[in-house]
Amino acid sequence: MQIKEALSKGILKLRENKIEDASLKTKLLLADILKCKKETLIIRDTEKLTEKDEKEFFTGIEKIKNGYPLEYITKKKEFMKMEFEVEEGILIPRADTEILVEEALKLIDKKSKILELCTGSGVIGISLAKYCKDHKIESEDVLQDKKEKMQIICTDVNEKALKLAKRNLEKLIKNKNIKFIKSDMFENIQGKFDIIISNPPYIKTSVIQEFNLKYEPNLALDGGEDGLKFYKIIIEEGHKYLNKNRNYSTRNRV
C-alpha cells in the first residue's frame, strides 16, 4: 500500500469516529513510524509501505479511533518548541499550559528560586530554565550575591513522573540547577522561594468521565469535589514558602 493510500484510509477511519484533528494525527502517526517529518510524507506519497510499517500504522489508527492518545503511541509531545518524552501513566502536557510558562517568564530571572508543584513530565520547570533571560536588576536585588544562580525544585507525588521528568531534563537542557523531589504538595519541601508555580489537577471528581480521559491517570486529573482541592492547599500553605524580599508577584493558573 502506498503512503498516500494509507493516509487516506487512516484519516477516513478517524473522521468516521469523530476524532478531532484526524488528518494531523494520522500524518504524525505515520511520520513517527517512518521516522521522518510529517511534511516529507507529501513528497514520498507514492512510496510503498513495508508490511511491518503498514500493520503498525493501522494498529495505531485503531487505538486512536478508540480514544487512545496519539502521544502515548509516539511517546512524544511538543511543548514550548521542545520535544518532550511522554508515557502512559503520566498526564500528557497541554498546549494551554504554555500560557502559564510564558506569564511566569515575565516574572523571573536567572537568580530566581522557583518551586514547581505537580511537575508531571517536567515541562513547566524545564521550559522556565530553558527560556529564562536576565532582567534588569531591581534596586532591592543589588545587595544579593551576583553569583547566585537560578534554582528550580520540581515536585510530584508520582515516582514514575519524576523519573520521566529527569529523562526529559537530561535529554533537553542538562541543567544542574533543577532538582526533582518526591513530595505530596508541600510535604517534603524546605526553604523559601521567589515563585511557586503549578498546574495541578483541577477537574471535579464528578465530571472527569465526561472528558473522555480514560487513558490518562486519574491522579493527575482529579481536583476533588469542587476541582479546587490543590489550589486551596497552595493558597493556604504557599505563603510559608515564599520569600518577601524579591520584587515579584505570584500567579497560579485557575
C-alpha positions in Angstrom: 0.0 0.0 0.0 1.3 3.5 -0.9 1.7 6.2 1.7 -1.0 8.4 0.2 -3.5 5.5 0.3 -2.6 4.6 3.9 -3.1 8.2 4.9 -6.4 8.5 3.1 -7.7 5.3 4.8 -6.4 6.4 8.2 -8.0 9.8 8.0 -11.3 8.4 6.9 -11.4 5.9 9.8 -10.7 8.6 12.4 -13.2 11.1 10.9 -15.9 8.4 10.8 -15.4 8.1 14.6 -15.4 11.8 15.1 -11.8 12.1 16.2 -10.6 15.7 16.3 -7.6 16.7 14.1 -7.9 13.4 12.2 -5.7 14.5 9.4 -2.9 15.8 11.6 -3.0 12.8 13.9 -2.8 10.4 11.0 0.2 12.1 9.5 2.0 12.4 12.8 1.5 8.7 13.4 2.8 7.6 10.1 5.7 10.0 10.2 6.7 8.6 13.6 6.6 5.1 12.2 8.7 6.1 9.2 11.0 8.2 11.3 10.5 11.3 9.2 8.9 14.7 9.4 5.2 14.8 8.5 5.9 17.3 5.8 8.1 14.8 3.9 5.1 12.4 3.5 3.9 14.6 0.7 7.0 14.0 -1.5 7.1 10.3 -0.5 3.4 9.7 -1.1 3.9 7.1 -3.8 6.3 5.0 -1.8 5.1 1.6 -0.7 4.9 0.8 3.0 6.5 -2.3 4.2 4.2 -5.0 5.6 5.5 -4.3 9.1 5.0 -0.5 8.8 1.5 -0.9 7.4 0.5 -3.2 10.2 1.9 -0.9 12.8 0.2 2.1 11.2 -3.3 0.6 11.1 -2.9 -0.8 14.6 -2.2 2.7 15.8 -5.2 4.1 13.9 -7.4 1.6 15.6 -6.1 2.7 19.0 -6.6 6.4 18.2 -10.1 5.6 16.8 -11.0 4.1 20.3 -9.7 7.2 22.1 -6.2 6.1 22.9 -3.9 9.2 22.8 -1.5 9.5 19.9 1.1 10.8 22.3 1.2 7.5 24.1 1.8 5.8 20.9 4.6 8.1 19.6 5.9 8.7 23.2 6.4 12.4 22.5 4.7 15.7 22.7 5.9 19.2 21.6 5.8 21.9 24.3 7.4 25.3 24.1 9.2 24.2 20.9 10.8 21.2 22.6 10.0 17.6 22.1 9.2 16.0 25.5 9.0 12.3 26.1 5.7 11.2 27.4 4.4 7.8 28.6 1.3 6.1 29.7 0.5 6.8 33.4 1.7 10.4 33.2 -0.5 13.3 32.1 0.1 14.5 28.5 1.2 18.2 28.5 -1.5 20.6 27.2 -0.7 23.5 24.8 -2.6 25.9 27.0 -0.1 25.3 29.8 2.4 27.2 27.6 0.5 30.4 28.7 1.4 29.7 32.3 5.0 29.3 31.4 5.0 32.5 29.3 3.5 34.5 32.1 6.0 33.1 34.6 8.9 34.0 32.3 7.8 37.7 32.7 8.4 37.5 36.4 11.6 35.5 36.8 15.3 36.0 36.2 18.4 33.8 36.4 18.6 34.4 40.2 15.1 33.2 40.9 14.3 30.4 43.3 11.4 28.5 41.9 9.2 25.8 43.3 7.0 23.8 40.9 4.3 21.5 42.4 2.8 18.6 40.4 5.6 18.6 37.7 4.4 15.6 35.8 6.7 15.2 32.8 8.6 18.3 33.8 7.5 20.6 31.0 7.0 23.7 33.2 10.2 23.6 35.2 12.4 22.6 32.2 10.8 25.3 30.0 11.4 28.0 32.6 15.1 27.0 32.8 15.4 26.9 29.0 13.9 30.3 28.2 14.6 32.4 31.3 16.6 35.5 30.5 18.3 38.1 32.7 16.1 41.0 33.5 17.1 44.4 34.8 18.3 44.1 38.4 15.8 45.8 40.8 17.2 48.1 43.5 16.5 45.6 46.3 18.4 42.9 44.4 21.7 44.8 44.4 22.7 43.5 47.8 22.3 39.9 46.7 25.3 37.8 45.7 25.8 38.3 42.0 27.0 34.7 41.7 23.6 33.4 42.8 22.0 31.2 40.2 18.5 30.1 39.4 17.3 27.1 41.4 14.2 25.1 40.4 12.7 22.5 42.6 10.2 20.3 40.8 8.0 18.0 42.9 5.5 15.3 42.2 3.9 12.5 44.3 4.3 10.1 41.4 7.7 8.4 41.3 7.2 7.4 37.7 6.5 11.0 36.7 9.7 12.2 38.4 11.8 9.6 36.5 10.3 10.8 33.3 10.9 14.4 34.1 14.6 13.6 34.9 14.9 11.9 31.5 13.4 14.9 29.8 15.8 17.2 31.6 18.8 15.2 30.6 17.7 15.0 27.0 16.7 18.6 26.5 18.9 21.0 28.6 21.1 19.2 31.1 20.6 21.9 33.7 22.2 21.1 37.0 20.1 23.7 38.9 16.9 21.8 38.5 16.2 19.2 41.2 13.3 16.7 41.5 11.8 15.8 44.8 9.0 13.3 45.6 6.5 15.3 47.6 2.8 15.4 48.1 2.4 19.1 47.6 4.5 20.9 50.4 5.0 17.7 52.4 8.8 17.4 51.8 9.6 21.0 50.9 12.1 23.1 52.8 13.3 26.6 52.3 11.9 29.7 50.7 11.2 30.5 47.0 10.5 33.6 44.9 7.9 31.9 42.8 5.6 28.9 43.4 4.1 27.7 40.1 1.8 24.8 39.5 -0.7 23.4 37.1 -2.3 20.9 39.4 -5.3 18.5 38.9 -8.4 20.7 38.5 -11.3 18.7 37.2 -14.2 18.0 39.5 -14.3 14.3 40.6 -17.9 14.0 39.5 -17.3 15.1 35.9 -13.9 13.5 35.0 -15.7 10.8 33.0 -17.3 13.4 30.7 -13.9 14.5 29.3 -13.1 11.1 27.7 -9.7 10.9 29.5 -9.9 7.2 30.4 -6.3 6.5 29.3 -4.8 9.3 31.4 -4.0 9.0 35.1 -6.9 9.9 37.4 -4.2 11.1 39.9 -3.3 13.9 37.6 -6.9 14.9 36.8 -8.9 14.7 40.0 -9.1 18.1 41.7 -11.6 16.9 44.3 -15.3 17.7 44.8 -15.1 21.3 43.5 -11.9 20.9 41.4 -10.1 23.3 43.7 -8.5 20.9 46.2 -4.9 21.6 45.2 -5.4 25.3 44.7 -6.7 25.6 48.2 -3.6 23.9 49.5 -1.4 26.2 47.6 -3.2 29.3 48.8 -3.3 28.1 52.4 0.3 26.8 52.6 2.2 28.6 49.9 2.9 31.8 51.9 5.1 29.8 54.3 7.5 29.0 51.5 7.6 32.4 49.7 10.4 35.0 50.0 9.4 38.5 50.8 12.5 40.3 49.6 12.1 40.0 45.9 10.2 42.3 43.6 7.8 39.6 42.3 4.1 38.9 42.3 2.9 35.4 42.2 0.3 33.9 39.8 -1.3 30.5 39.6 -3.3 29.2 36.8 -7.0 29.0 37.8 
